[in-house]
């Protein structure tokens, strides 16, 4: 599955991904202030109880909106990072948040993190919720990429939420693993729609497709994480 990691400039997106995958790739450049900024994307991966999760980080600079749009496309869920130690970045954060959400279906799961909790004076999640008018039912994890605080817990929470979105479909798929025509009738999809659906699920590595036998199999091990 594809997980988008987004947020404002220098909020900890690259560090978040590297905390989960030390071998993650990053397309970055050094600025005049000698700091490094993501100008392309971050790319990492982590395996969580049967789920192959690919982490795509977006640039935090507002002017890289085109690259952000490219990276966002096709995401199954969003980790959105607020800089808890820098409230002045919140305006940019909301601009980026709105832009990526517009590119995805309205039911796309999102988990927020209030990063840099290791810094004195960092805002707790409830303050960030109030200041940015986030929904009361939204999940916000206090995190630190330096200490590892709630990094794995936050992505695990998101993966479980994504699984909830797909669970009923996966149950149906298991019932029709050897009967694609029956599955098409059950889902009320034509051949082209079925092809696109199975290709998409194969890319997400939810299923394995045998094109010679014209069969598919739901990958074993997909389940809720603890």
C-alpha positions as CSV (number, residue, x, y, z in Angstrom):
1,X,0.0,0.0,0.0
2,X,1.1,3.6,-0.6
3,X,1.3,5.9,2.4
4,X,1.9,9.6,1.8
5,X,4.0,11.5,4.4
6,X,3.3,15.2,4.0
7,X,3.6,18.4,6.0
8,X,5.3,21.8,5.9
9,X,8.9,22.7,5.5
10,X,11.4,21.1,8.0
11,X,8.6,19.5,10.0
12,X,10.4,16.1,10.0
13,X,8.9,14.2,7.0
14,X,12.3,12.8,5.8
15,X,13.3,11.9,9.4
16,X,9.9,10.2,10.0
17,X,10.5,7.9,7.0
18,X,14.1,7.2,7.9
19,X,13.0,6.3,11.4
20,X,11.0,3.5,9.8
21,X,13.4,2.7,7.0
22,X,17.1,3.7,7.6
23,X,17.7,2.9,3.9
24,X,15.1,5.3,2.6
25,X,16.0,7.4,-0.5
26,X,15.7,11.1,-0.5
27,X,16.0,13.6,-3.4
28,X,17.2,16.8,-1.7
29,X,19.4,19.9,-2.3
30,X,21.3,22.2,0.0
31,X,19.9,25.7,0.5
32,X,21.8,28.9,1.0
33,X,21.3,28.4,4.7
34,X,23.3,25.2,4.5
35,X,20.2,23.1,5.4
36,X,19.0,20.3,3.1
37,X,15.5,20.4,1.6
38,X,13.5,17.8,-0.2
39,X,13.1,18.9,-3.8
40,X,11.8,15.6,-5.3
41,X,10.5,13.1,-2.8
42,X,11.4,10.6,-0.1
43,X,10.9,6.9,-0.7
44,X,11.0,4.2,2.0
45,X,9.3,0.9,2.8
46,X,8.3,-1.1,5.9
47,X,6.6,-4.4,6.3
48,X,3.9,-4.6,8.9
49,X,2.3,-8.1,9.5
50,X,1.7,-8.9,5.8
51,X,1.4,-5.4,4.5
52,X,4.1,-4.0,2.3
53,X,3.9,-0.3,3.0
54,X,5.7,2.2,0.7
55,X,6.3,5.6,2.2
56,X,6.3,8.6,-0.1
57,X,7.4,11.9,1.3
58,X,6.4,15.2,-0.3
59,X,8.5,18.4,-0.6
60,X,7.7,20.9,2.1
61,X,8.4,24.0,0.0
62,X,5.1,25.5,-1.1
63,X,6.4,26.2,-4.6
64,X,6.9,22.5,-5.3
65,X,3.2,22.0,-5.7
66,X,3.5,20.1,-9.0
67,X,5.9,17.5,-7.5
68,X,3.7,17.2,-4.4
69,X,0.7,16.4,-6.7
70,X,2.7,13.8,-8.6
71,X,3.8,12.1,-5.3
72,X,0.3,12.2,-3.8
73,X,-1.6,10.5,-6.6
74,X,-2.8,7.0,-5.7
75,X,-2.1,7.2,-2.0
76,X,-4.1,4.8,0.3
77,X,-3.6,6.9,3.4
78,X,-1.8,10.0,4.7
79,X,0.6,10.7,7.6
80,X,0.4,14.5,8.0
81,X,3.1,16.1,10.1
82,X,2.7,19.3,12.1
83,X,5.8,21.0,13.5
84,X,4.8,21.2,17.2
85,X,7.7,23.5,18.0
86,X,6.9,26.0,15.2
87,X,3.4,27.4,15.1
88,X,4.4,29.9,12.4
89,X,4.4,26.9,10.0
90,X,0.8,26.1,10.5
91,X,-0.5,28.3,7.7
92,X,1.7,26.5,5.2
93,X,0.7,23.2,6.7
94,X,-3.0,23.8,6.1
95,X,-2.3,24.9,2.5
96,X,-0.4,21.6,1.9
97,X,-3.0,19.6,3.8
98,X,-5.9,21.0,1.7
99,X,-3.9,20.5,-1.6
100,X,-3.1,16.8,-1.0
101,X,-6.6,16.0,0.2
102,X,-8.2,17.5,-2.9
103,X,-6.2,15.0,-5.0
104,X,-7.5,11.9,-3.1
105,X,-10.9,10.4,-2.5
106,X,-12.8,12.0,0.5
107,X,-12.7,8.8,2.5
108,X,-8.9,8.5,2.3
109,X,-7.6,7.7,5.9
110,X,-5.4,10.3,7.5
111,X,-3.4,10.3,10.7
112,X,-1.9,13.5,12.1
113,X,1.3,13.7,14.1
114,X,2.5,16.6,16.3
115,X,6.3,16.2,15.8
116,X,9.3,17.4,17.7
117,X,7.9,16.6,21.1
118,X,11.6,16.3,22.3
119,X,11.9,20.2,22.0
120,X,11.0,22.2,25.1
121,X,7.7,24.1,24.6
122,X,6.4,21.8,21.8
123,X,2.7,22.0,21.5
124,X,0.7,19.0,22.6
125,X,-1.8,17.4,20.1
126,X,-4.9,19.0,21.5
127,X,-3.4,22.5,21.1
128,X,-2.5,21.8,17.5
129,X,-6.1,20.4,16.9
130,X,-7.6,23.6,18.3
131,X,-5.3,26.0,16.6
132,X,-5.8,24.4,13.2
133,X,-9.5,23.5,13.5
134,X,-8.9,19.8,13.0
135,X,-12.0,17.5,13.5
136,X,-12.6,16.3,17.0
137,X,-12.4,12.7,15.9
138,X,-9.1,13.0,14.1
139,X,-6.2,11.0,15.6
140,X,-3.1,13.1,16.5
141,X,0.0,11.3,17.8
142,X,2.7,13.2,19.7
143,X,5.9,12.2,18.0
144,X,9.7,12.7,18.0
145,X,11.8,11.4,15.1
146,X,14.9,11.9,17.4
147,X,13.7,9.6,20.2
148,X,11.4,7.4,18.0
149,X,8.4,8.4,20.1
150,X,5.1,7.0,18.5
151,X,6.7,6.7,15.0
152,X,5.8,3.1,14.5
153,X,2.6,3.4,16.5
154,X,1.3,6.2,14.3
155,X,1.9,4.4,11.0
156,X,0.5,1.2,12.5
157,X,-2.7,3.1,13.4
158,X,-3.0,4.4,9.8
159,X,-2.4,1.0,8.3
160,X,-5.2,-0.5,10.4
161,X,-7.5,2.3,9.3
162,X,-6.6,1.6,5.7
163,X,-7.3,-2.1,6.3
164,X,-10.7,-1.2,7.6
165,X,-11.5,0.5,4.3
166,X,-10.5,-2.6,2.3
167,X,-11.6,-5.4,4.7
168,X,-15.0,-6.0,3.2
169,X,-13.6,-6.0,-0.3
170,X,-10.9,-8.5,0.8
171,X,-13.5,-10.8,2.3
172,X,-15.3,-10.8,-1.0
173,X,-12.2,-11.4,-3.0
174,X,-11.3,-14.4,-0.9
175,X,-14.7,-15.9,-1.7
176,X,-14.1,-15.6,-5.5
177,X,-10.4,-16.3,-5.8
178,X,-11.1,-19.0,-8.5
179,X,-14.1,-17.3,-10.1
180,X,-13.3,-13.9,-11.6
181,X,-16.5,-13.9,-13.6
182,X,-18.5,-14.4,-10.4
183,X,-16.6,-11.7,-8.7
184,X,-17.4,-9.3,-11.6
185,X,-21.1,-10.1,-11.2
186,X,-20.9,-9.6,-7.4
187,X,-19.1,-6.2,-7.7
188,X,-21.2,-5.2,-10.8
189,X,-18.1,-4.4,-12.9
190,X,-17.4,-5.1,-16.6
191,X,-14.2,-6.7,-17.9
192,X,-12.3,-3.4,-18.1
193,X,-13.3,-2.3,-14.6
194,X,-12.3,-5.7,-13.3
195,X,-8.9,-5.6,-15.0
196,X,-8.2,-2.2,-13.5
197,X,-9.4,-3.3,-10.1
198,X,-7.2,-6.4,-10.0
199,X,-4.2,-4.5,-11.4
200,X,-4.6,-1.9,-8.8
201,X,-4.8,-4.4,-6.0
202,X,-1.8,-6.3,-7.3
203,X,0.2,-3.1,-7.3
204,X,-0.8,-2.5,-3.7
205,X,0.3,-6.1,-3.1
206,X,-3.0,-7.1,-1.6
207,X,-3.4,-10.0,-4.2
208,X,-1.2,-12.2,-6.3
209,X,-2.4,-12.7,-9.9
210,X,-1.8,-15.8,-12.1
211,X,-2.4,-14.5,-15.6
212,X,-2.0,-17.9,-17.2
213,X,-4.7,-19.6,-15.1
214,X,-6.7,-16.3,-14.9
215,X,-6.8,-16.6,-11.2
216,X,-5.8,-14.5,-8.2
217,X,-5.2,-15.1,-4.6
218,X,-5.5,-12.7,-1.6
219,X,-2.1,-12.5,0.0
220,X,-1.9,-14.4,3.4
221,X,-1.1,-12.5,6.5
222,X,-3.1,-9.4,5.9
223,X,-4.6,-8.5,9.3
224,X,-5.0,-5.9,12.0
225,X,-1.8,-4.9,13.7
226,X,-1.2,-4.8,17.4
